[in-house]
Amino acid sequence: MSKPQLLGAFTLLSLLFLLLAMGAYRFYSQYQQTHFSCEAMLLVNKDDAELALVINVIFQGNNGIAILKGSLQQGDKSTSVSRKSYFRLNQSGGLYHLKSISAVTTPADNSNTEDIARYLPRFYLQPGLKFDFSVYPAAEDGFIFSTGQVPSFYCARS
């Protein structure tokens, strides 16, 4: 092979490698936007009640799950919250369109759904409801979830 042919072959292989690397990076970036999990602590105080939850959010492509564990204190009454909300999602940029497909109350839960619904969106509590989130990366260790211009909660990568 002559020197110009070697140079041409090297250039062609270099361009092919560069295109493959760019494609792999783009695929990995897209995968990272739809496959992640994080954990948030949520504290809602309203009237004489306090809802204290740890929310574990898992996104796996077009499916996800929100696991809620904590307690609801209403006056002198305290109940345990332990629920799982399964959902489907479509992602467009930083906006995630979610639709609940199943809401499961675990045996550890002794709270009333209507009581929790006073402090938490019903999306987490019953199937068939839609909810939109904007998700913004926050450095290497988490995400900011927002339902508008004001952040809703910080979710640390788990």
Contacts in CASP RR format, 6 or more apart in sequence:
PFRMAT RR
TARGET T0000
AUTHOR 0000-0000-0000
METHOD contacts of the structure
MODEL  1
MSKPQLLGAFTLLSLLFLLLAMGAYRFYSQYQQTHFSCEAMLLVNKDDAE
LALVINVIFQGNNGIAILKGSLQQGDKSTSVSRKSYFRLNQSGGLYHLKS
ISAVTTPADNSNTEDIARYLPRFYLQPGLKFDFSVYPAAEDGFIFSTGQV
PSFYCARS
1 9 0 8 1.000
33 91 0 8 1.000
33 93 0 8 1.000
33 94 0 8 1.000
34 59 0 8 1.000
34 60 0 8 1.000
34 61 0 8 1.000
34 62 0 8 1.000
34 89 0 8 1.000
34 91 0 8 1.000
35 59 0 8 1.000
35 60 0 8 1.000
35 61 0 8 1.000
36 59 0 8 1.000
36 143 0 8 1.000
36 157 0 8 1.000
37 56 0 8 1.000
37 57 0 8 1.000
37 58 0 8 1.000
37 59 0 8 1.000
37 157 0 8 1.000
37 158 0 8 1.000
38 56 0 8 1.000
38 57 0 8 1.000
38 142 0 8 1.000
38 143 0 8 1.000
38 155 0 8 1.000
38 156 0 8 1.000
38 157 0 8 1.000
38 158 0 8 1.000
39 54 0 8 1.000
39 55 0 8 1.000
39 56 0 8 1.000
39 57 0 8 1.000
39 155 0 8 1.000
39 156 0 8 1.000
39 158 0 8 1.000
40 54 0 8 1.000
40 55 0 8 1.000
40 57 0 8 1.000
40 145 0 8 1.000
40 153 0 8 1.000
40 154 0 8 1.000
40 155 0 8 1.000
40 156 0 8 1.000
41 52 0 8 1.000
41 53 0 8 1.000
41 54 0 8 1.000
41 55 0 8 1.000
41 153 0 8 1.000
42 51 0 8 1.000
42 52 0 8 1.000
42 53 0 8 1.000
42 54 0 8 1.000
42 55 0 8 1.000
42 153 0 8 1.000
43 50 0 8 1.000
43 51 0 8 1.000
43 52 0 8 1.000
43 53 0 8 1.000
44 50 0 8 1.000
44 51 0 8 1.000
44 119 0 8 1.000
44 120 0 8 1.000
46 118 0 8 1.000
46 119 0 8 1.000
48 74 0 8 1.000
48 75 0 8 1.000
49 72 0 8 1.000
49 73 0 8 1.000
49 74 0 8 1.000
49 75 0 8 1.000
49 118 0 8 1.000
49 119 0 8 1.000
50 72 0 8 1.000
50 73 0 8 1.000
51 71 0 8 1.000
51 72 0 8 1.000
51 73 0 8 1.000
51 81 0 8 1.000
51 116 0 8 1.000
51 119 0 8 1.000
51 120 0 8 1.000
52 70 0 8 1.000
52 71 0 8 1.000
52 72 0 8 1.000
52 73 0 8 1.000
53 68 0 8 1.000
53 69 0 8 1.000
53 70 0 8 1.000
53 81 0 8 1.000
53 120 0 8 1.000
54 68 0 8 1.000
54 69 0 8 1.000
54 70 0 8 1.000
55 66 0 8 1.000
55 67 0 8 1.000
55 68 0 8 1.000
55 153 0 8 1.000
55 155 0 8 1.000
56 66 0 8 1.000
56 67 0 8 1.000
56 69 0 8 1.000
56 158 0 8 1.000
57 64 0 8 1.000
57 65 0 8 1.000
57 66 0 8 1.000
57 67 0 8 1.000
57 145 0 8 1.000
57 155 0 8 1.000
58 64 0 8 1.000
58 65 0 8 1.000
58 66 0 8 1.000
58 67 0 8 1.000
59 89 0 8 1.000
59 96 0 8 1.000
61 89 0 8 1.000
62 88 0 8 1.000
62 89 0 8 1.000
62 90 0 8 1.000
63 86 0 8 1.000
63 87 0 8 1.000
63 88 0 8 1.000
63 89 0 8 1.000
64 86 0 8 1.000
64 87 0 8 1.000
64 88 0 8 1.000
64 89 0 8 1.000
65 84 0 8 1.000
65 85 0 8 1.000
65 86 0 8 1.000
65 87 0 8 1.000
66 84 0 8 1.000
66 85 0 8 1.000
66 87 0 8 1.000
66 124 0 8 1.000
67 83 0 8 1.000
67 84 0 8 1.000
68 81 0 8 1.000
68 82 0 8 1.000
68 83 0 8 1.000
68 84 0 8 1.000
68 85 0 8 1.000
68 120 0 8 1.000
68 124 0 8 1.000
69 81 0 8 1.000
69 82 0 8 1.000
70 80 0 8 1.000
70 81 0 8 1.000
70 82 0 8 1.000
71 78 0 8 1.000
71 79 0 8 1.000
71 80 0 8 1.000
71 81 0 8 1.000
72 78 0 8 1.000
72 79 0 8 1.000
72 81 0 8 1.000
72 111 0 8 1.000
72 115 0 8 1.000
72 116 0 8 1.000
72 119 0 8 1.000
74 115 0 8 1.000
79 109 0 8 1.000
79 110 0 8 1.000
79 111 0 8 1.000
79 112 0 8 1.000
79 115 0 8 1.000
80 108 0 8 1.000
80 109 0 8 1.000
80 110 0 8 1.000
80 111 0 8 1.000
81 109 0 8 1.000
81 111 0 8 1.000
81 116 0 8 1.000
82 105 0 8 1.000
82 106 0 8 1.000
82 107 0 8 1.000
82 108 0 8 1.000
82 109 0 8 1.000
83 103 0 8 1.000
83 104 0 8 1.000
83 105 0 8 1.000
83 106 0 8 1.000
83 109 0 8 1.000
83 124 0 8 1.000
83 125 0 8 1.000
84 102 0 8 1.000
84 103 0 8 1.000
84 104 0 8 1.000
84 106 0 8 1.000
85 100 0 8 1.000
85 102 0 8 1.000
85 103 0 8 1.000
85 104 0 8 1.000
85 123 0 8 1.000
85 124 0 8 1.000
85 125 0 8 1.000
86 100 0 8 1.000
86 101 0 8 1.000
86 102 0 8 1.000
86 103 0 8 1.000
86 104 0 8 1.000
87 98 0 8 1.000
87 99 0 8 1.000
87 100 0 8 1.000
87 101 0 8 1.000
87 123 0 8 1.000
87 131 0 8 1.000
88 98 0 8 1.000
88 99 0 8 1.000
88 101 0 8 1.000
89 96 0 8 1.000
89 97 0 8 1.000
89 98 0 8 1.000
89 99 0 8 1.000
90 96 0 8 1.000
90 97 0 8 1.000
91 97 0 8 1.000
94 134 0 8 1.000
94 135 0 8 1.000
94 136 0 8 1.000
95 132 0 8 1.000
95 133 0 8 1.000
95 134 0 8 1.000
96 132 0 8 1.000
96 133 0 8 1.000
96 134 0 8 1.000
96 135 0 8 1.000
97 130 0 8 1.000
97 132 0 8 1.000
98 123 0 8 1.000
98 130 0 8 1.000
98 131 0 8 1.000
98 132 0 8 1.000
98 133 0 8 1.000
99 128 0 8 1.000
99 129 0 8 1.000
99 130 0 8 1.000
99 131 0 8 1.000
100 123 0 8 1.000
100 124 0 8 1.000
100 126 0 8 1.000
100 127 0 8 1.000
100 128 0 8 1.000
100 129 0 8 1.000
100 130 0 8 1.000
100 131 0 8 1.000
101 127 0 8 1.000
101 128 0 8 1.000
102 127 0 8 1.000
103 124 0 8 1.000
103 125 0 8 1.000
103 126 0 8 1.000
103 127 0 8 1.000
105 113 0 8 1.000
113 125 0 8 1.000
113 126 0 8 1.000
116 125 0 8 1.000
117 125 0 8 1.000
121 129 0 8 1.000
121 131 0 8 1.000
122 129 0 8 1.000
123 129 0 8 1.000
123 130 0 8 1.000
123 131 0 8 1.000
131 147 0 8 1.000
132 147 0 8 1.000
133 145 0 8 1.000
133 146 0 8 1.000
133 147 0 8 1.000
133 152 0 8 1.000
134 145 0 8 1.000
134 146 0 8 1.000
134 147 0 8 1.000
134 148 0 8 1.000
135 143 0 8 1.000
135 144 0 8 1.000
135 145 0 8 1.000
135 146 0 8 1.000
136 143 0 8 1.000
136 144 0 8 1.000
136 146 0 8 1.000
137 143 0 8 1.000
138 144 0 8 1.000
138 154 0 8 1.000
140 157 0 8 1.000
141 156 0 8 1.000
141 157 0 8 1.000
142 154 0 8 1.000
142 155 0 8 1.000
142 156 0 8 1.000
142 157 0 8 1.000
143 154 0 8 1.000
143 155 0 8 1.000
143 157 0 8 1.000
144 151 0 8 1.000
144 153 0 8 1.000
144 154 0 8 1.000
144 155 0 8 1.000
145 151 0 8 1.000
145 152 0 8 1.000
145 153 0 8 1.000
145 154 0 8 1.000
145 155 0 8 1.000
146 152 0 8 1.000
END
